[in-house]
Amino acid sequence: MRINSVSNVDLQLNNYYFSYLFQNDIFLEEGGVVKPCELFHFEKYSDGSMRKVFNLAFENTDNEGADVFVIIKSERISTNPVRLKISKRHLPDLKI
């Protein structure tokens, strides 16, 4: 939350961004297809710890065991996109 924060106003802007706007900068790339983040929840802990948790959900495909990339295109984090390689075998599958 303190990334590039030099004042309380900056901290509040970061808090708002990560609570509500960050979802728009997160994507999932699978097999060359880029999908937006469908569900997003930011957990803030009031216990004084610095940890932050983001719960993300993307549209599921039937590609079993494929590697996917979570892509974050946020100037608040990096000037370049952040690409995180994840094996789908390690992701939970929620059937509704």
N, C-alpha and C positions, 0 to 999 in steps of 0.2 A: 504494500500500500504506500510505502514511502519512496517508491521509484520516482525520481525527479521531483520530489516534494520538498520545497523550501519554506512553505508556509502552511498554515492550517487550511487555507483555501485550496491549495494544491492537494492536500491530503483528502479533503472533502470531494474534490473533483475525481481523484483516483478511486475513492470509495464508490462514488456514483457509477463511474465507468465500469469497474469490476462487478458491481451488483447488477447493472441493467444493460450496458452496451457491449460488454466483452463478448457475449454470445455471437454478435454479428461478425466477429473477427476470427471465429473458430470454424474449421472445416475438416471433413474427413475425405481423404483421397484413397480410392480403392480401384485398382485396375484402370487407372487413368481418368476415372470419373470423380469429380469433386462434389461433395454434398455438404449442405449447411448443417450446423448444429440445430437439432430439432427441439431438444429440451435442455434447459440449463438451470442450475441452481448453485448459488454461491453461499457457502456456510461460513459465517463469521463466528468465532468463538469469543465469548466474553470472559474467559478464565485467565486472561492476561497473556496467553501464549501467542506467538507470532504466526502460528500455522493457519493456513487458509485452505479450504477444500472446495473444489469445483466438481460438481456432478454433471456429466454430459451424456446426451443420448443422440444417436444418429439413426437414420433409416437403415434397417437391416437388409442384407442381401443373402442369397443362398450360397455364397462362396465360402466353403468351409476351409479353415486352416490358412487362409490367405493373409498375407501381411498387409496392413493398412498404415496410412500416415495421418496423424492428427497434425493439421497445419494451423498455426497461429500467425495471423497477419496483423500485428498490433504495434504501432509506433511507440506505444508506452512500454513495450517489452524489448523490442529490437527493431532496428531499421530494416533488417532482412527478415523474411518469413522464417519462423521456427518450425521445423519438421521433426516430429517424433514418430519413429517406426514402432509399431505395435503388432504383435501376432494376435489374430482373432481368436486363437485357442485360449488366450488369457482374458478375453472379455466376456462378461456375463451376457446371456441371451434372455431377454424378457419377452415372453409371448403374451400378447393381450388378446 
